[in-house]
């Protein structure tokens, strides 16, 4: 942001598309946050595909941001959607410097990729590719690709959210065709410390809940998928969800990280 600072710090992450995506970070910066848009695969010298999540990489990013002379500590926020939300929840569970987490249509378990942190390894719940569905337009519908996370066989894959010391805002699109995001948010909240989380749930909203004014993206190509992928969402309901959730996200970050001087965008 403009000005001398210091400003509250936020790490911003996206999901399975990989690469570096910066538009949400730019909007948050316009509201007075110092934001690190963080890629974690398929960018520069990072791995081209996501084999595992090494939490020490994300811990290093948090420490780097907090060392910046214009960033106000001691805590920071993390915003993530999809796989980025999974990572954000893991960061909140293990890293005490993460005091405010915005989880947008993610999971509460490790899926597809293990998480490693020092001597710890959390195994993933595997994808069941035989359960992939196709829409009438021929797009991949992944809503049934995951086994039921409540099966005791997958207990070891749960992110240990009971360790969270900060606050979490869960943003759920009830028409998400990637995950049963509402179920994951509810399962996480049930295991978290009292008063540490809140769920915003939006009927008719799809997977890609973005800042207001962003058009609904209900189907798109995705890195590694031979077919387009269905994300879900109904135009009017999704637009309303984006309008409301963005204001809630800003209020949440300001409340948890401290008020900021803003340029209204």
C-alpha positions in Angstrom: 0.0 0.0 0.0 1.0 3.6 -0.3 2.4 5.3 2.8 5.1 4.6 5.4 3.3 1.7 7.1 3.7 -0.5 8.9 0.7 -2.5 7.5 -0.9 -5.8 8.6 0.5 -8.6 6.5 -1.5 -11.2 4.5 -0.5 -14.2 2.5 -2.8 -14.9 -0.5 -3.0 -18.3 -2.3 -5.0 -20.0 -5.0 -5.4 -23.7 -5.8 -5.0 -26.3 -8.4 -4.4 -23.9 -11.3 -0.9 -23.4 -10.0 1.3 -20.4 -11.0 1.2 -16.9 -9.5 -2.2 -15.2 -9.3 -2.2 -11.7 -8.0 -5.5 -9.9 -8.6 -6.9 -10.6 -5.1 -3.6 -9.6 -3.5 -3.7 -6.3 -5.4 -7.3 -5.6 -4.2 -6.3 -6.4 -0.6 -3.3 -4.1 -0.9 -5.6 -1.3 -2.0 -7.4 -1.7 1.3 -4.2 -1.2 3.3 -2.8 -4.7 3.7 0.7 -5.7 2.8 0.1 -8.8 0.7 2.3 -11.6 -0.4 0.7 -13.5 -3.4 2.3 -16.9 -2.9 2.7 -19.5 -5.6 3.5 -23.1 -4.5 3.9 -25.0 -7.7 4.1 -24.4 -11.5 5.9 -21.1 -11.2 9.5 -20.1 -11.7 11.8 -22.7 -10.0 8.9 -24.3 -8.1 7.9 -27.9 -8.9 5.9 -28.1 -12.1 3.3 -30.4 -10.5 2.2 -30.6 -6.9 3.6 -33.8 -5.4 3.4 -32.9 -1.7 2.9 -29.8 0.6 6.0 -28.9 2.5 4.8 -26.7 5.3 8.3 -25.4 5.9 8.1 -23.5 2.5 4.9 -21.7 3.8 6.5 -21.1 7.2 9.5 -19.5 5.4 7.0 -17.3 3.5 5.3 -16.2 6.7 8.6 -15.3 8.3 9.8 -13.5 5.2 6.6 -11.3 5.2 6.8 -10.6 8.9 10.5 -9.5 8.5 9.6 -6.8 6.0 10.0 -3.4 7.5 6.6 -2.2 6.3 4.7 -5.2 7.8 3.2 -4.9 11.3 3.5 -8.1 13.4 3.5 -10.1 15.4 0.7 -12.1 13.5 -0.5 -12.2 10.0 -3.4 -13.4 7.9 -3.8 -16.0 5.3 -6.4 -16.2 2.5 -6.8 -19.3 0.4 -9.3 -20.8 -2.0 -9.5 -24.5 -3.0 -6.1 -26.2 -2.4 -4.9 -22.9 -1.1 -7.6 -23.1 1.6 -6.4 -26.5 2.6 -2.9 -25.0 2.9 -4.2 -22.0 4.8 -5.9 -24.3 7.4 -2.7 -26.3 7.8 -0.7 -23.1 8.3 -3.2 -21.9 11.0 -2.9 -25.3 12.7 0.9 -25.4 12.9 2.2 -21.8 12.7 1.4 -19.6 15.7 2.1 -16.4 13.6 -1.0 -17.1 11.6 -3.7 -15.4 13.6 -6.4 -14.9 10.9 -7.4 -17.4 8.2 -9.9 -17.0 5.4 -10.8 -20.4 4.0 -12.8 -20.4 0.7 -14.2 -23.7 -0.5 -11.5 -25.9 0.7 -11.1 -29.1 2.7 -10.3 -30.0 6.3 -8.2 -33.0 5.3 -5.2 -33.7 3.1 -6.4 -34.8 -0.4 -4.3 -36.2 -3.1 -1.0 -34.8 -1.7 0.6 -35.5 1.6 1.7 -32.7 3.9 5.2 -32.8 5.5 6.5 -30.6 8.3 9.8 -31.4 9.9 9.4 -35.0 11.1 5.7 -35.1 10.6 3.9 -36.5 7.6 0.1 -36.4 7.2 -1.0 -38.9 4.5 -3.6 -37.9 2.0 -7.1 -39.3 1.3 -6.7 -40.6 -2.3 -8.7 -39.4 -5.2 -11.2 -41.9 -6.5 -10.9 -41.2 -10.2 -13.4 -43.9 -11.1 -16.1 -41.7 -9.5 -15.5 -38.7 -11.8 -18.8 -37.5 -13.4 -19.3 -35.6 -16.6 -21.8 -32.8 -17.1 -24.1 -32.5 -20.1 -21.5 -30.2 -21.7 -18.7 -32.8 -21.2 -17.0 -31.0 -18.3 -15.5 -33.0 -15.4 -17.6 -32.9 -12.2 -15.4 -33.8 -9.3 -18.0 -33.5 -6.6 -18.1 -37.3 -6.0 -14.4 -38.0 -6.5 -13.6 -38.0 -2.7 -14.4 -40.7 -0.3 -16.4 -39.8 2.8 -13.9 -38.0 5.1 -15.9 -39.2 8.2 -14.8 -42.8 7.5 -12.5 -43.7 10.5 -10.0 -45.1 7.9 -9.1 -41.5 7.0 -8.7 -40.0 10.5 -5.0 -39.7 10.1 -5.5 -37.4 7.1 -7.3 -34.7 9.1 -5.7 -31.4 9.4 -5.2 -30.9 13.2 -7.4 -27.9 13.5 -7.8 -28.4 17.3 -4.3 -26.8 17.5 -5.5 -23.5 15.9 -4.6 -20.5 18.1 -6.1 -17.8 15.8 -9.5 -17.2 14.1 -10.9 -18.8 10.9 -13.6 -17.5 8.6 -15.0 -20.3 6.4 -16.6 -19.1 3.1 -18.8 -21.8 1.6 -20.5 -22.1 -1.8 -23.3 -24.6 -1.4 -23.3 -25.2 -5.2 -19.6 -26.1 -5.3 -19.0 -28.9 -7.7 -15.4 -29.6 -6.6 -15.9 -30.4 -2.9 -18.7 -30.7 -0.3 -17.2 -27.5 1.1 -20.0 -27.1 3.7 -19.3 -30.5 5.1 -15.6 -29.8 5.4 -16.2 -26.5 7.1 -18.6 -28.0 9.6 -16.2 -30.9 10.3 -13.4 -28.5 10.9 -15.4 -26.2 13.1 -16.6 -29.1 15.3 -12.9 -29.9 16.2 -11.7 -26.4 16.6 -11.3 -24.5 19.9 -14.6 -22.8 21.0 -15.3 -19.4 19.4 -12.3 -19.7 17.0 -14.3 -20.1 13.7 -17.4 -18.9 11.8 -19.0 -20.2 8.6 -20.5 -18.0 5.9 -22.6 -20.3 3.7 -24.1 -19.2 0.4 -26.8 -21.2 -1.4 -26.3 -21.2 -5.2 -22.7 -20.1 -5.0 -20.0 -22.2 -6.8 -16.4 -23.1 -6.1 -14.6 -20.0 -7.3 -15.9 -17.3 -5.0 -13.8 -14.2 -5.9 -14.0 -10.5 -5.2 -17.2 -8.7 -6.4 -17.4 -7.8 -10.0 -15.7 -11.0 -11.0 -17.8 -12.9 -13.5 -19.1 -16.4 -12.5 -16.6 -19.0 -13.8 -18.7 -22.2 -13.7 -16.5 -24.2 -16.2 -12.9 -23.7 -17.2 -9.8 -25.5 -18.2 -7.5 -26.6 -15.4 -3.8 -27.6 -15.5 -3.5 -31.4 -15.7 -7.1 -32.1 -16.6 -7.8 -33.5 -20.1 -11.3 -31.9 -20.1 -12.8 -28.6 -18.8 -13.7 -28.7 -15.1 -17.1 -27.8 -13.7 -17.0 -25.4 -10.7 -20.7 -24.8 -10.1 -22.7 -21.8 -9.3 -25.8 -19.9 -10.4 -25.1 -16.4 -11.7 -27.2 -14.2 -9.4 -26.6 -16.2 -6.3 -22.9 -16.4 -7.0 -22.7 -12.7 -7.6 -24.5 -12.0 -4.3 -22.1 -14.3 -2.5 -19.1 -12.5 -3.9 -20.5 -9.1 -2.9 -21.3 -10.2 0.7 -18.3 -12.4 1.3 -15.8 -9.8 0.2 -17.1 -7.3 2.7 -17.1 -10.0 5.4 -13.5 -11.0 4.5 -12.3 -7.4 4.8 -14.1 -6.9 8.1 -12.6 -10.1 9.5 -9.1 -9.3 8.5 -9.3 -5.7 9.9 -10.8 -7.1 13.2 -8.1 -9.7 13.6 -5.1 -7.8 12.3 -6.0 -4.3 13.2 -7.7 -1.4 11.4 -6.0 -0.1 8.3 -6.2 3.1 6.4 -8.0 2.2 3.2 -8.4 3.4 -0.4 -11.9 2.2 -1.3 -12.0 -0.3 -4.2 
